[in-house]
Amino acid sequence: METPVDSFLHADSLVGSSLKEGLARFFGFNQFKGEQEEIMTSLMEGRNAFVIMPTGGGKSLCYQLPALLQEGTAIVVSPLIALMKNQVDAIRSHSDDPDIAHFLNSSLSKNEMVRVKDAVATGKTKLLYVAPESLNKKENADFLRSVRLSFFAIDEAHCISEWGHDFRPEYRRLRDIIDGIGQFPIIALTATATPKVQNDIQKNLGILEADIFKASFNRPNLFYEVRPKENAIRQVVQYTQEHKGRSGIIYCLSRKKVEEIAETLKVNGIKASPYHAGMDAGHRSRMQDAFLMQDVDVIVAT
């Protein structure tokens, strides 16, 4: 349930507020979902936390609100540039101070990076989203060592695990980098982690003693439907045209079929792009960003 918000809050206007007060004043809600409050309490009391929560379950709020309520800047490690921008824009929409949230990644010019660091150094920024590659750079780690930080949030934490579906080698160095910056609470969050992946993440981040929070993955708004396959490509084209402008992913058994269906959809006026291991990593990353930014409606993937 929503409640009126205080318009255009400044970066430090919530510091020292209670969780419920901050939730109402900044985000406009008067109650938490699931274990959100317990997760935030754990983090704000200085304990490490490991959160497994389905997409749409409110993971981001679990570190955004504590960041706003504490002194210093929270560092959020995120693998996707488009996702960083979306989250920064969402936080800024509640404040008249654009410095309340920033991101630091390869998309910024040198002058933009200097401006972001100035905002962090002066204490204006409560949330700084950082790509793991950026955090791996010595000059950025040295800078973070010189400013006041509150905690580290590791989003999409399954990227740490070699057993995960989206392994990112640069994530494996995060614990060493954080230790080089200082001692801070860590909250790791993911929407997908088997027990094996969970253990690997905790071991790699050095948070085996972390408070564990697992939300239910039952999604009543999702359903499975099986349809007889007659003319598959024609059926896919018809279905996407009936839902034009909606987002979706089509999975195929081969790269050849991925390319064929993606091209057919484009010919039929659907904003579609292929996505498979035969494409270079940079191109895949750009396609993923385009999908998240809604420049592409349909991804066809293996």
C-alpha positions, 0 to 999 in steps of 0.5 A, spaced: 500 500 500 502 506 498 503 513 502 504 520 500 512 521 499 516 527 501 517 530 494 525 532 492 528 529 498 536 530 499 541 525 500 542 526 507 535 528 509 533 520 511 540 519 515 538 516 522 530 515 520 527 508 522 526 503 516 519 504 516 519 512 516 524 511 510 520 507 507 514 511 507 518 518 506 522 516 500 519 510 497 512 511 498 510 505 501 507 503 509 509 496 509 515 491 507 514 485 503 516 478 505 523 478 509 525 485 507 525 488 514 529 483 517 534 483 511 535 491 512 535 490 520 541 485 519 545 489 514 544 495 518 546 492 525 553 490 521 552 483 519 553 480 512 547 477 509 545 473 503 539 474 500 535 469 495 529 472 492 525 471 485 525 477 480 520 482 482 521 480 490 524 487 492 531 485 492 534 492 490 530 495 496 534 491 501 540 495 500 537 502 497 533 503 503 539 502 508 544 506 504 539 512 505 539 511 512 546 511 514 552 515 513 557 514 508 556 511 501 554 504 499 557 501 493 553 496 489 556 491 484 552 490 478 554 486 472 550 490 467 550 497 465 543 498 463 541 495 469 545 500 473 542 506 469 535 504 471 536 503 478 540 510 478 534 513 475 529 510 479 533 513 486 534 520 483 526 520 481 525 521 488 530 526 490 531 533 487 539 532 488 541 528 482 548 526 486 544 522 491 546 516 486 551 515 481 554 509 477 561 508 475 563 504 469 566 504 462 560 508 459 563 514 462 567 519 460 574 521 464 570 528 466 564 524 468 568 520 472 571 526 475 564 529 477 562 522 480 568 521 484 567 529 487 560 527 489 562 521 492 568 525 496 563 530 498 558 525 501 553 527 496 552 520 494 548 515 498 549 509 492 554 508 487 553 503 482 560 500 480 561 495 474 566 489 477 571 491 472 571 498 474 572 496 481 578 492 479 582 498 477 587 500 482 585 508 481 578 506 483 579 502 489 584 507 492 579 512 491 574 508 495 579 507 500 579 515 501 572 516 502 566 514 507 563 508 505 557 504 509 557 497 506 558 493 499 552 490 496 553 484 491 548 484 486 547 478 481 551 474 486 551 468 482 556 471 477 561 469 482 560 462 482 563 457 477 557 453 478 553 459 476 549 460 469 552 467 468 559 466 471 564 472 471 571 471 472 572 478 475 567 477 480 572 472 483 576 478 486 571 482 489 573 479 496 580 481 495 578 488 493 573 489 498 579 487 504 584 492 500 579 498 501 576 496 508 572 492 513 565 493 511 558 489 511 557 485 505 550 483 502 550 478 496 543 478 492 541 473 487 534 471 484 537 464 482 542 459 486 542 452 487 545 450 494 552 448 491 552 455 488 550 458 494 556 455 498 561 457 492 558 464 493 559 465 501 566 461 501 568 466 495 566 472 499 568 470 505 561 470 508 559 463 511 556 466 517 552 470 513 544 471 515 541 467 510 534 469 507 530 465 502 524 467 499 518 463 496 519 462 488 512 461 487 510 466 482 502 466 481 502 471 476 506 466 471 503 460 468 505 454 463 502 453 457 503 447 452 501 448 444 501 443 439 507 445 434 504 445 427 508 451 423 512 453 429 515 460 425 508 462 423 506 461 430 511 465 433 510 471 428 503 471 430 504 471 437 509 476 437 505 480 433 499 479 437 503 482 443 507 487 439 511 492 444 511 487 450 518 484 452 519 476 451 525 471 450 524 465 445 529 459 446 531 455 440 535 449 440 541 451 435 544 458 433 542 457 426 534 457 428 536 463 433 538 467 427 533 464 422 527 466 427 530 473 429 531 475 422 524 473 420 521 477 426 525 483 424 522 482 417 515 482 420 516 488 424 518 486 431 524 489 434 528 482 435 535 480 436 539 474 436 543 472 442 548 466 443 555 463 444 557 464 437 557 472 438 562 476 441 561 478 449 561 485 447 555 484 442 552 480 447 552 485 452 550 490 448 544 486 446 542 485 453 543 492 455 538 494 449 533 489 451 533 492 458 532 499 456 527 496 451 530 498 445 529 491 443 522 487 445 524 480 443 531 476 444 531 470 441 536 465 444 539 458 445 
